[in-house]
Amino acid sequence: MEIQTLTGRLSRLHASAVHDVLRQLGCDNFVLPSTIKPLNKQHKLAGPIFTIEGQITGSHTPHETLIEWTSLLSSIPQNYVAVCQPHTSEVALMGELSAETLQKRGVIGYLVDGGCRDVAIINALDFPVFHSFNTPKDVVGRWIPTKLGTPIIIGDCLIQKEDYILADVDGAIVIPNKHLEETINQAELVLRTESAVRKAIMTGMDPKEAYLKFGKF
């Protein structure tokens, strides 16, 4: 199935429902740390992942770090979500010009286990960013990417390029590519069942009776 079709279906789901499905499938370590939150609580990230890893540097000039950073921005594919493990809590790994660049290039959004700056401007752009903290400190002369498109670890979650992410106000989860279609199919069924339970309760059915009837609550 086409990436855009799967992304569209995933974007209509929510993280909690997909979490429940992955748990039933026997998956573990797929929830990202609760410290990672959206800049805008209305935003959602859903799509295939492009992974980024990097580190603090003391041996690169500002020019060299900016060459590395702008090359990184050019490497993130259209219709993907960039997911970054920066290995630092010192600097911002997303800012105004970078967000504008990624948005212009058709990147879905950006998630980092680290910092962000220019928050008000990025929110005005309506570009989805999930992050752990805010800081005015930038990457210039301080940080470089070291690996692109290779497996990374955030929290206790192993993340690989072509896995999918779904992140909303409830949190962020990673869906292994091999489980993607089954997860989406089952989560869509869960939402339909939940709607039936809600309708039954709103029309007067006892919640226990509703659970026994539909097997979901």
Secondary structure per residue as TSV (DSSP state, phi and psi in degrees):
chain	resnum	aa	ss	phi	psi
A	1	M	-	360.0	144.6
A	2	E	-	-64.4	147.3
A	3	I	H	-55.8	-45.1
A	4	Q	H	-62.5	-37.2
A	5	T	H	-66.3	-46.1
A	6	L	H	-64.4	-41.3
A	7	T	H	-62.5	-42.3
A	8	G	H	-62.4	-43.7
A	9	R	H	-65.9	-42.2
A	10	L	H	-64.1	-37.9
A	11	S	H	-66.7	-17.9
A	12	R	T	-89.1	-2.9
A	13	L	S	-96.3	178.8
A	14	H	-	-130.4	156.4
A	15	A	H	-59.5	-36.9
A	16	S	H	-64.4	-43.1
A	17	A	H	-65.6	-42.0
A	18	V	H	-68.2	-36.7
A	19	H	H	-55.4	-47.2
A	20	D	H	-62.6	-38.1
A	21	V	H	-67.0	-47.1
A	22	L	H	-60.7	-37.0
A	23	R	H	-64.3	-41.9
A	24	Q	H	-65.6	-29.1
A	25	L	T	-78.9	-3.6
A	26	G	T	88.9	11.2
A	27	C	-	-76.9	152.8
A	28	D	-	-141.7	167.5
A	29	N	S	53.6	48.8
A	30	F	-	-118.3	1.4
A	31	V	B	-100.5	127.7
A	32	L	-	-77.7	160.3
A	33	P	-	-54.9	144.5
A	34	S	T	-68.9	-10.9
A	35	T	T	-72.1	-17.8
A	36	I	-	-83.9	118.3
A	37	K	E	-135.2	158.1
A	38	P	E	-76.7	144.7
A	39	L	S	-61.0	-39.6
A	40	N	S	-119.3	118.7
A	41	K	T	-63.1	-15.5
A	42	Q	T	-82.6	-12.8
A	43	H	-	-82.9	152.4
A	44	K	-	-135.4	144.6
A	45	L	E	-115.0	129.4
A	46	A	E	-149.2	123.9
A	47	G	E	159.5	178.1
A	48	P	E	-70.5	151.1
A	49	I	E	-99.5	137.8
A	50	F	E	-114.3	120.2
A	51	T	E	-90.6	147.4
A	52	I	E	-136.5	138.5
A	53	E	E	-136.0	147.0
A	54	G	E	-159.8	-173.8
A	55	Q	E	-157.6	159.0
A	56	I	E	-65.0	143.7
A	57	T	-	-131.7	146.9
A	58	G	S	-121.2	7.0
A	59	S	S	-118.4	7.8
A	60	H	S	-114.4	143.1
A	61	T	-	-75.8	162.2
A	62	P	H	-53.2	-42.4
A	63	H	H	-60.0	-45.1
A	64	E	H	-63.6	-41.7
A	65	T	H	-67.3	-35.4
A	66	L	H	-70.5	-35.1
A	67	I	H	-61.1	-45.1
A	68	E	H	-64.2	-42.4
A	69	W	H	-67.3	-45.4
A	70	T	H	-68.1	-32.1
A	71	S	H	-65.0	-38.8
A	72	L	H	-59.6	-47.3
A	73	L	H	-58.9	-36.9
A	74	S	H	-72.2	-18.7
A	75	S	H	-87.9	-17.7
A	76	I	S	-75.6	121.8
A	77	P	-	-72.0	152.4
A	78	Q	T	-60.1	145.4
A	79	N	T	67.3	22.4
A	80	Y	-	-117.5	161.3
A	81	V	E	-104.2	124.4
A	82	A	E	-80.8	129.1
A	83	V	E	-124.8	121.6
A	84	C	E	-119.8	130.9
A	85	Q	E	-108.7	99.0
A	86	P	-	-86.8	-12.4
A	87	H	S	56.9	38.2
A	88	T	-	-157.9	147.8
A	89	S	S	-116.6	25.2
A	90	E	S	-100.9	-35.9
A	91	V	S	-126.6	164.5
A	92	A	B	-85.5	130.8
A	93	L	S	-104.5	15.2
A	94	M	-	-158.0	139.9
A	95	G	-	-150.7	-173.8
A	96	E	H	-55.5	-58.9
A	97	L	H	-65.1	-36.5
A	98	S	H	-66.3	-42.9
A	99	A	H	-62.8	-42.6
A	100	E	H	-62.1	-41.1
A	101	T	H	-62.7	-48.6
A	102	L	H	-65.1	-40.2
A	103	Q	H	-61.7	-44.1
A	104	K	H	-63.3	-33.0
A	105	R	T	-84.6	-0.9
A	106	G	T	85.6	18.2
A	107	V	-	-74.9	137.0
A	108	I	-	-66.4	-43.9
A	109	G	E	177.1	-172.1
A	110	Y	E	-144.5	133.1
A	111	L	E	-128.2	131.5
A	112	V	E	-135.3	137.1
A	113	D	S	-84.5	61.3
A	114	G	S	-177.5	-154.8
A	115	G	E	-91.7	163.6
A	116	C	E	-144.5	149.9
A	117	R	-	-134.0	179.9
A	118	D	-	57.0	39.0
A	119	V	H	-59.5	-46.3
A	120	A	H	-61.5	-40.0
A	121	I	H	-69.9	-42.0
A	122	I	H	-63.3	-40.5
A	123	N	H	-62.9	-37.0
A	124	A	H	-65.7	-29.3
A	125	L	H	-72.2	-21.1
A	126	D	T	66.0	34.8
A	127	F	-	-99.9	122.1
A	128	P	-	-69.5	123.0
A	129	V	E	-133.5	131.0
A	130	F	E	-113.1	139.0
A	131	H	E	-153.6	176.3
A	132	S	S	-105.3	-28.8
A	133	F	E	-161.6	169.8
A	134	N	E	-111.2	144.7
A	135	T	-	-159.4	146.6
A	136	P	S	-79.9	-9.9
A	137	K	-	-71.2	128.5
A	138	D	-	-98.9	-177.3
A	139	V	S	-84.9	-11.0
A	140	V	T	-61.7	119.1
A	141	G	T	72.2	8.0
A	142	R	T	-126.7	-25.9
A	143	W	E	-147.6	145.6
A	144	I	E	-137.0	148.1
A	145	P	E	-73.9	144.3
A	146	T	E	-116.6	-29.7
A	147	K	E	-143.3	139.3
A	148	L	E	-126.7	134.2
A	149	G	S	75.2	13.8
A	150	T	S	-110.9	162.3
A	151	P	-	-58.8	140.6
A	152	I	E	-129.8	165.1
A	153	I	E	-125.6	127.3
A	154	I	E	-123.0	122.3
A	155	G	T	63.7	-124.2
A	156	D	T	-110.2	21.2
A	157	C	E	-106.2	121.7
A	158	L	E	-82.4	126.6
A	159	I	E	-122.1	129.2
A	160	Q	-	-121.4	148.0
A	161	K	T	-54.4	136.7
A	162	E	T	84.9	-9.4
A	163	D	-	-64.3	168.4
A	164	Y	E	-116.3	152.3
A	165	I	E	-120.2	144.0
A	166	L	E	-132.5	118.2
A	167	A	E	-133.3	132.8
A	168	D	E	-146.4	-162.8
A	169	V	T	-65.4	-20.2
A	170	D	T	-79.7	-21.6
A	171	G	E	142.5	-173.5
A	172	A	E	-124.5	134.4
A	173	I	E	-130.3	150.8
A	174	V	E	-110.3	128.7
A	175	I	E	-105.4	114.6
A	176	P	-	-56.7	138.2
A	177	N	G	-55.0	-37.9
A	178	K	G	-66.2	-20.3
A	179	H	G	-104.1	5.2
A	180	L	H	-61.6	-57.3
A	181	E	H	-64.6	-41.9
A	182	E	H	-62.7	-40.0
A	183	T	H	-63.5	-45.5
A	184	I	H	-63.3	-45.4
A	185	N	H	-59.0	-46.8
A	186	Q	H	-69.2	-37.7
A	187	A	H	-67.7	-36.6
A	188	E	H	-63.0	-39.1
A	189	L	H	-64.6	-41.1
A	190	V	H	-58.4	-45.2
A	191	L	H	-64.8	-37.8
A	192	R	H	-66.0	-40.5
A	193	T	H	-65.7	-42.7
A	194	E	H	-61.3	-37.0
A	195	S	H	-63.9	-39.5
A	196	A	H	-66.3	-40.6
A	197	V	H	-62.7	-45.7
A	198	R	H	-60.5	-44.5
A	199	K	H	-62.6	-41.3
A	200	A	H	-63.8	-44.0
A	201	I	H	-66.8	-41.0
A	202	M	H	-66.5	-21.7
A	203	T	T	-96.9	8.8
A	204	G	T	112.0	-1.6
A	205	M	-	-71.0	140.2
A	206	D	-	-62.4	138.3
A	207	P	H	-59.4	-38.0
A	208	K	H	-64.7	-41.4
A	209	E	H	-63.9	-40.2
A	210	A	H	-63.2	-41.8
A	211	Y	H	-63.5	-45.0
A	212	L	H	-64.4	-32.8
A	213	K	H	-74.6	-45.5
A	214	F	H	-101.7	-14.4
A	215	G	S	70.3	23.1
A	216	K	-	-151.8	140.0
A	217	F	-	-156.9	360.0
